[in-house]
Amino acid sequence: MELLGIHHLSAMTKSAQANVDFYTKVLGMRLVKKTVNQDDPSMYHLFYGDEVGNPGTELTFFEIPRIGQNHDGNNSISTTSLRVPSDQALKYWEERLTQFNVEHEGIIEQFGRLVIPFRDHEQQRLMLVSDEHNEGVSGGTPWQDSKADPQHGIVGLGPTHLTVPDIERTETVVTEVMGFKRAGTYEFTQTGNEVVVFETGEGGTGAELHIHVRPELPPERLGRGGVHHVAFRVKDEEELYQWIDRLNQSNLAILASLTDIILNPFTLENRMVYCSSSQQMDLGLRLMKTK
């Protein structure tokens, strides 16, 4: 029993229209579905994905018009990565981000890969990651009608970055409960702090957590430009219920339903994390597809 990789990630926005403009016109992502939040039907829920809405490619946003700005800090999902096919694609994106006046840090190396850290129009921390040397979870299919060049298009979600004040409890949950394995460490060039990398399943860019330890930071206050949760895939419905049993035995607080498991909180101090079965995930994707 193991998590197969990232399923989706959901963030917060103040304006659905401005969000669509940035993610479709600048990043060239496909708006797979515009729906509402199941917990609050008055709230728009936007889904972006690849050509066919594959699991592992879905980036979603909840719209809250009066939401304040995110205050970056600890106990947070602090960077969202987006995969592109190659190092050459990053050169294309460096030029494109500059063309659209998007704040970015240029091409740098991170954990043996080339990446471009940047921020969207609401200051959400994002990162384009090259799949040039990826040997793990495969990416999706670039959207052929994208406003960006499909040859260099976004093919899915990359490593999810978490920021915590102390890694001990987080590592216990990630390894002993969720089954991730340590894959290495690197120095985060922007701050000089050490980042610990964990991987699950086949590993690679679609199945990693990068955990930053920043005890000097205050707790994050979630707002627009912040991330609400990240989701992970499991094999099937039977395995989903095995995960419910494991989580119950671990004494983590969970809310179990027929469609997902919500760990609340993720590390006894962190953001929520969903674990969705591939069978139920496929049902969810039917709601997202435009066909």
N, C-alpha and C positions, 0 to 999 in steps of 0.2 A: 504494500500500500504506500503510494507516494504521490505528492503533488507533481503534476506534469509540467507546470510552468504558469506564466501569467495569463489570466483570462481577460480582464479589463481593468480600467482605472477610471475613477469618477472624481471630477473636480467641480469647483464652484465658479459661477460667472454672474455678473450683474445684468448683462444684456445678451439675450439670445441672438439678436440680429448682429451685433458687433462681433460676437463669438463666431457665428457662421461666416461672416466676412473674412475674419482672420484665418480660420482653419480651412476654409475651402478655397479662398482666393489667394492667400499667401502660401500656406502649407500644402495646398492642393489635395486635401483629404476629402474623402467622400462622405457626405452627410447621409448616413444609412437610414436614419429614422429620426423624426421629431415626434416625441410623445410627451407624456406627463409623468411626474413622479408618482409611483404607486402609493406611497405613503401620504402624499399631498397633491391631489389632482390639479390644484391651482398653479402648480409649479411646472414649467417646461423642463423636459429632460431630452437633451440632444445626444445622438450617438454618431460617432465618426468611425469609419473602418476601412478595410481594403476593398477590392473589387467585389468580393462575395460575402463580406462580413464574417471572415474566419475568426474563431476564437484566438485570442492573443493579439488581435489588431484593434480592439474596440477602446476608444477614448471617449468618455461621456462627460456631460456637464449638466449640473442642476442650475437653473436660472432663479436667482432671488434678487429682484430689482433694487431693494433697499439695503442690500448687504454691504457691510463696510469692507475696507481693504484688509487682506490677509496680513497678519503680523508674523513674519518668519521667526522660527525659534525651534525649541526642542519638542520631543514627543510628536514628531511630524513626518509625513511623507513629503520629503523636501525637494525632490527633483523627479520629473517624469521624462523618461527616455523614449525616443522614437527611432526606429531602425530604418536605415537606408541601405541599398544593396552593396555599396562599394566605397572605397576611398575616393574614387573619382566623383561619385555622387556628392560627397561632402564638399568638393571644390565648387560644384554647381550650386549647392545650397549656400555656401559662403557668399557667393555673388548675388544670389537671389535675396537672401536676408538683407544684405547691404542695399540692394535695389529698392526694397520696400521699407527702408529705414528701421529695420528691426534691430534692437539692441542685442549684440552677440559678442563672443570673445574670440572668434576665429577658430581655426582648427588646432586642437591640442591632442596629446596622447593621454589615454586614461586606461589603466589595466590592460595594456597591450593593444588597445584599439584607438583609432582616431575618432574624435568626437567634436561637436560644436555646441558649447553651452550658450543658451540664449533665453530671452524672456518674451512672453507674448504681450499683447496690448494691456493686460491687467496685471502684469508683472509676475505671472506664473513662471516658475523656474522649469525650463525645458532643456532637452539635450538631444541632438541628432547623433546617432551612433552608427558607425560603419560595420556592416556585416561581412566585410572583405575576408576575414579569417574565421568567421563563425563556424563551429563544428557541432553545435548543439541544436536546440529547437529551431526548426525552419521558420522563415518569415512567411508572410502572406503574399498576395498578388496585388501589385500596384494598380491603382484605378486608371484605366485607359483613357477616361474622359477628364482627367485631372487638368487643372489650370497650370500645374507644374509639369515638367517633362516626366512622363511615366517611366522612362528608362532609369531615372534617378529618384523615383517616387518613394514615399514612406510605405514600408511593408509590415509594420506592426509595432508593438510596444517592446522597448528594451528594458534594461535593468531599472528596477525601482530603488530610489535612494531614500533611506530613512535617517533621521537625525534624532539621537537620544543622548541624555546626560551620562548614562552609564550602560555599558554593553552587557553586563553580566546577566541581568534578567531577560533582556531581549534575546541574547544568544541561547539561553536555556530554552525559551519557547521555540525559537527558530529551528534549533537542532533536535532537541529531545521530544518536542511535541509535533512540529511540522515536518521534521525529517530532512531539513536542509543540511548540507555539508559545507564546511569551510573550504573555499577555493583559493584564498590568498588575500593579500593586503596591498595597498598602494598609498602613496601620499597624495592628498587632494591639493592640487597646485594653488587653488584660490585661497586656501586658508592654512596650508601646511599640516593639517591634522591627518592622522592615519584613518583609512577607510578599510573596513573588513568586508570581504565579499563572500557571500554564501550562494550556493546553487542547489537546484533540485532537478529531478528527472534527467533528461538528456543534457542539462546544463546549457551553457551558451547565453547569448544576449537575451533570449526570450524566457529565461528561467533563473534570473539572478536577483538577489537583494544586496545592495551596497549600503552598509551601515556606518554612518558618521557619528563619532563620539564627541559631543560639544558641551561639556558640563558648564561652560561659562554663559551659555545662552539662556534666556528666559523661555518659559513654555510658549509654544505657538498659540496665537489666537486666530482661529479659522475664519476666513473671509474670502472675497473674490480674489482669484489668483492662488488659492490654496487647494489642497487635495483632500477629498472626503474619505475615500477608501481605495484599496487595491484588491483585486480578486485573483484567486488561483484555481486552476483546473484540476479535477480528479477524473478517474477513468469512467465511472458509471454510477448509477443510482445506488447500487449495492455498496459500493465503496464509500459513497457519500454518507450512508448511515454508519459505516464503520468509523468514519471520521467523527460523527456525532458521539459515538461511544468513547473514542479516544479523548475528545475534548472534555467530555463529562468527567472522565477519569483524571484528567489533568487539573481539575478544579478551576479552569478558566470559565468565566461567565459566558454563556452562549445563548442565542435565541435560534432555535431550529425550526425550520418550516419545510414544506415540500419543494421549495425552489432554491433555498440557499441556507448556509450556516453563517451566522454573524458572530465573530469573535468580538466581544465587547468588554474590555478593551484588548488590543492586540498583544501588548506585552505587560499587562497590568498597569500600563501607563501611556500606551500609544494609541494611534488611530485605529479605527475599525478595519477588519479584513474579512472579505467574503471568500468562502470556498464553494464553488459551484460544480456539480457533476457535469460531465460532457453530455450526458443524455439530456439533462434539464437545460444545459447550456444551449443545446441545439434547439430546444423549444423556445428559449429566449431569442435566439437568432432568427427564428421564423417571424417573430414580432418585429425584428429590426429590418429584415430584408424588404426591398421595394418590389420584389416580384410578386 
